[in-house]
């Protein structure tokens, strides 16, 4: 199955689950730059479940709009499970959505390190009073593929949690 087919299948599954359960969804995106929101809002009727998306590419945006702590960015960096968690928790506070998802990662082609190679991404979801944080499988093909792979990982996590 191609990446596009996987994205289509998971987008439909997640949308159906959100609609069936009457849940609202918001997203905070760094490395994907709004691709997750664009994918979900391409669907007719998405306004019944999709509330908002914040593209928080810069560290300052993470601080200003989501309440990520400066200490977290200093100690762990923008691409870390700790930052992903604070992004999702902050989004839950500002949006009030039933499900809040965040992603932060290194899309490439540069910016990677031995510890955090290009393609590294962390995803956090706040749902039913719990915060789930995962590292997406690290894949490094090219910038476009890496960003779409992060969206795929976000959809996969939501599909599992819902």
N, C-alpha and C positions, 0 to 999 in steps of 0.2 A: 504494500500500500504506500502511495506517495505521501510526502509531507502534506500536500494540499488536501488529499483525501482524508488523512488523519485529522487535520484541523477541522474540516467540514463535519466529520462524524462527531467529534468531541464538542464542537460548538453547538450542534443540534442537541446533543444529549444534555449538556449543561443548561441550555436555554429551556429545554422541556422540563427538567427537574426544578429549575427556579420558578417557572410558570405554574407547574403542578402543585408546588408547595407554597405558592404565594409569597416568595422571598424577593427581597431587593438586593442588588449587588452594586458595589462601588469598587473602583480599582485605583491604585497608586502605582505608576509605572516610571521606572528610570530607564534601564537599558532597552526596553521595548518601545519607548517613545510614543505610546498611544496605540500600538498595533493590537493589543488585547481588546481595548475598547472599540476600535474600528471593526474588528472581526465580529464582536457581539452585536454591535449596532447596525451592521449590514442587514441583519434579520428584520423583516417586517414584524412589528409587535414588540420589539425589544424595549420600547418605552414602558411596557408593563412591568419589567423587572430591573432594567438598568437605570441606576440613579445618577452616577457621576464617575468621571475619571480625572485624576490629576496626573499630569506629566511633571514629575519632580526630578528632572535630570541633574540639576546642580545640587551641591550640598546645601546651599543657602535655601533652595526651594524646599528641601526636606525639613530643614529647621523651621522655616516660616509657616509652611502649610500643614505639616504633619506633627510638629513638636518633637522631631528626632532630637535627641540631646547632643550638644556639641561634644561632650565627653565620649559618647558612643562612636561618633565619627572619628574623633582623635585616636581612640584606643583600638577600634576594630576596623575602621575604614568604611567607606560608603558601600562596598561590596562585602557584606557579612551577614550572617544569620541574625545578629543583634540588630543591625540597621533595618533589615527586612521586617523583623518583629515590630520595632518601634514605628515603622511606616504603616503597617497594617493596623496596629493599635491606635495610632493617631488618626488614621482615616476613619476608623469606627467611631471615634469620639466626634469628629467633625461632620460625619455624614449621617450617622444613625442607621445605616443600612444593616440588613440582617446578615449579610455576608460581605466581608471586606478582604480584598486580596492585594498584595504588593509584590513587586519584583525589583530586584537590583542585581546588576551583573556587569560583565565585561563583554561587550559585543565584538570588539576588535576593529580592525586587525591588530592594533597596538593596545597597550595598556595592561597586558597580562604580566604576571610574575610566576616564578616557579611555584609559589604557594597558591596563587590564584591565577591559573592560566586563562587565556582568552577562551571564552565560552562558559566560564563559571557564572552561575546565577543562583540566587537564593530567593525563595518564594515563601511568603507568609500569608496565612488565612486566619481571620477571626470569624468564628462561627459558633453559635450556641454557647457563648461564654468561654470558649477555649481558643487558644492561639496555636496553630500548627505551623512549624517552620521546616522547610526541606531545602536541600541543595538539589537543584535539577541536575540530571546527568550531564556532565561536561562534554560538550561536542564543539569542535572548532572546524567549521568548513569555510565559511566566509561570513562577513557581517550580516548580510540578509538572512542567511540560513540560521546563524546563531540567534538572531532576534526572534525569528519564527519558531525556532526550537524552544525558546523560553516561553513563548505564548502557548505552544503545545503542552509544555510541562505544567503551565498554570491551569489550562483546561483539564488536563488529566487529574491534577490534584483536586480541583473542584468536583469533577465527576465522581471521584472516590469518596469525598467527604459528604456530598449531598446524597 
